[in-house]
Amino acid sequence: MSNSKPRVIKDFEKLDTALQEQVKLAYPYGFHENLIHFYDKDGKKISALPFETDDRYYMLRMTIAKAKQIIEDDEDFGDDGTLKEDVRDDYEDKYGDMNHMADYLSSDSDDDGGGDDD
């Protein structure tokens, strides 16, 4: 993460559609296992999904329950909680040439999507 980028704390639902699609592509196996925790200026513990673009570092506020609910309610994800293959292909075609997506797409290529190996 670059320290020179502005940090934006925002709710996932308030992102524009294009950014939501990029986040889904970056996290095709769901969000809840990728949440991080930090404390806001008032000392309140916040959980958020990190997402970096070329010009901003987003912290997308959501609880584990909310992260699971977003995936469950989103038609882009299948019953198993993973991004549907045809949707993923469409989003890769649409956003694959963006610099910030290259890291997400290449780091995901070795992931089997299991996520529950612990």
Order of alpha helices (4+ residues) and beta strands (2+ residues): beta-alpha-beta-beta-beta-alpha-alpha-alpha
